[in-house]
Amino acid sequence: MARWMDENAPGVIIGQELLDAARRMQKALKEKGLAQSTINNRIQVVKRVLSLSYREWDWIDLPLDGKLRKPSPKNERHVYLSELELAELLEAVPARYEIERKVVLLAMLTGMRRGELMALEPRNVYNGRIVLKPHQTKNGKPRVIPLSEEAIPLLENLPFATTGDRVRGAFERAREAIGRPDIRFHDMRHCYASLLASKGESLTSIRDLLGHSSLTVTSRYAHADPTRWDSVVARLPRIGNQMATKH
């Protein structure tokens, strides 16, 4: 943000000038092809500065942050792999990436972010659960993640003796091997939520496991298996036959 302002709006003073410059930036970044969510993240910086300038610092006389809009992103990713596809992806991780393979599998089994996985320490594992401290989560709130029998052995040697770059490299080679270059590491988090939903887990539980602030965010990830609705439809009454039984 600072670099953009230096290059495109030098000398801008916090106030209406900053608001106008932010709007120009929105248009420029959209023309550049950036995702709306990325643009919104940058606009949020300006909104926060404007908010503090009015409410905390008394630098401006009017609240201007509300005049800066953030359009809802229409570029949400919906990549959900089945259990078989996840197993295929895991199998494709090259043998030389033994530790990285454990990290990928743990991401599938816990829905944790790569940064959260790389920051794990022995003290984070307690009584069959991963307990993340506030400084280890994106939203600054503690989180408890239950572990399956398959996940527990993956945590025997923490922290993982690898780097985020090596994990990324192992993952990218695996996705290329199965012909799915569109898959991202973060999609393992989406898949975790989707699989839980397909097994009948409630959105409130999935929200807490993922550490989301609201169900609105969770609902973007947890798309239940459509075949589950077959059993729901089967429980509907036969309304058209009700009158026939009375004659």
N, C-alpha and C positions, 0 to 999 in steps of 0.2 A: 504494500500500500504506500509506504513512504517513498519507495523508488518511483512508483507511478506518478505520485503527486509531484515529486521533484522534477520529473521529466515533462509532465503534461500540464501541471498547474502550479508553477513556481510562485512563491510569494502569496499564496492563498491564505487568507485569515479565517480562523474558525468562526463560522456563522453562515450566512446565506451563500457566501462565496464557496465555502466547503461543500454545502449542499448541492450547488450547481455543478461543481467539479465532480462530485460523486455520481451525479446523473450522467455526465459525459463519459465517465469511466464505465458505467453500466453498459452504455451503448457501444463503446469501443470494444469492451471485452466480449460482448455478444457477437459483434461483427467478426471478432477474431476466432470465434468458434468455441469458446469456453462453455462448459456445462453451466446451467443456471444455478445449480447448487454451489459450484465454485464461485460464481459471481456473487451469490448471496453471502457466502462466507466473508468475502472482502468488503461487501457493503455493510455487513454487521459491525466491522471495525469502525467505520465512519459513524454509524448510528450510535455506537457506544460512546465515542468521543463527544458527539453532539449532546447526548444525554447527560454525561458527566459535566460538560461545559455549562449546562443550564442548572442542573439539580445539585451539583456538588461544588463546582468551582466558581460559580457566578461570573463566568466569562461572557455569557450572552443573556439577553433579556427575554428571549422567547424559546419555548421548546420546539426544536426543529427536527428532532430524530423521527417523529411520527410522520413527517412529510416525505421520508425516504422509504419507498416501497421495495419489498422483496417478493417478486413473483414466485408463485409455487413452482418448484421444478417439475418438468414433465419428462425428465430423462432418468427416472428411477430404473435401476437394473432389476431384472427379474430372472435370475439364473439359479435354478434349483435342481440339484442332481439327486438321482435316486440312490438308494443304498448300494445297488450294484455299480452304478457309475462312480460313486465315491470310492468303492473298493478297487475299481479299475484304475482310477487316478492314483490312489495310494500305491498300488502295485507297480505303476510306471515310474515311481521315483527311483533314480539310478542307485545301484547298490552302494556306491561310494558315499552316498549321503545318508548314512545310517541314523545319525542324530537328527538330521533335518527331517527325515521320514517320521520320527517320533513326534516332532513339533507339528507336522502336517496332520498326523492322525489325532493328536490331542486337540487341534483346532476343530476337527470334525466332530469330536466327542464332547466338546465343552462350549463351542461357539465363542471362544475367547479371541480377542484381537491379537495380531502378531506381536505388537508391542507389549501386551499384557503377558503373553507366553514367554517372551524373551526376558522379562523382568522377574519371573518366578524364582523364589528362593525356598529352601527347605521349610522355613517357618510359615510359608503360605499354605502348607499342606497339613491338615489337621482332621483326624477322625474320618477319613474317607471323603474329605471335601477340600476344595481349594477356597481359601479365604483371602480375598484381595483387600488390601488396605486402601484408604481414600487416595493416597498419592499414586496408586497403581492403576487407577481407573480413569476413563475419559471424563466422566462427570464429577469426579472427586468424591464419590460416595462408595462405601465399602460394599462388597458383593460376595455372596457365598455360592459356590458352584459344586453340586454333588458330582461324584465320580463313579463311573461304571467300573466293573471288574476289569474291563479291557484297558481303561485309562490309568488305573492306579500304578501298574508297573512302569508306565512311561515317566513317572516322576521320581524314580529312585535316585537319580543323580542330577541335582539342581545346584546352581543354574545350568541351563543347557550350554554345553561347550561348543557353541557355534555363534554365528552372527546373523543379523537380520538379512544381510545381503546373501549369505549362503542359503538361508531358508528360501529366499525369493528365487535364487538360481535353481535350487532343487525343484521347486514347485513349477517353475516355468518349463523346465525340461520334461517334467511329467505331463503337463498339459499338452505340450507339443507332441509327445509320444502317442497320446491317445487322440490327437487331431482336434483338440478343443482349445485353441489359442485365445478364445474369448473368456475363459474362466480366470477369475482373479482369486488371490488368497482370501480376500475378505468375503468371497462368496461362500466359504466354508461356514461362516457365521450365519448367512442366510439359509444355507442348507440345514444347519442344526435347528434353527427355528421352524423351518418348514416341516422337517421330519417329526419334531415334537408335536406340531399341530396335526399332522396326519395321523398320529397315534392317539389323538383325542385330548392332548394337554390343553389346558385353558390358556388364553392369551395373557391373563394376569400372571400366571406362573412363568410363561415364556418371557414376558416383560422383565420380571425380576431376575431371571437367569441371565438375560442379556445385559441388564443394567440400563434399560431405557427409562426415560423420564415419563413417558406416557404411552398409552395403548395405541395412539395414532401412529407413533413411530414403529411399534412392534408389528402392527397390522401390515406394514409394507413388506415385511420379511416373511411372516408366517402365513403362507398360502397353503391351506389344507388340501390334501389329496381329494380331487373331485369325486373319486369313487366312493368316498365316505358318505356322500349324499344319497347313494342308492338305498342305504339302510334307513335314512331319515324319511325318504319318500314312502318306503314300505310301511311305515308306521302311521301314515295318514289314513283317516277313516274313508270308507266307501260311501260317500255322501249320496250319490245317485241311487243307491240301493235301499236307503233308509225308508222311503215311503212304500217300497214294494213289500217290505216285511210287515207292514201294517194291514195289508189286504189279504 
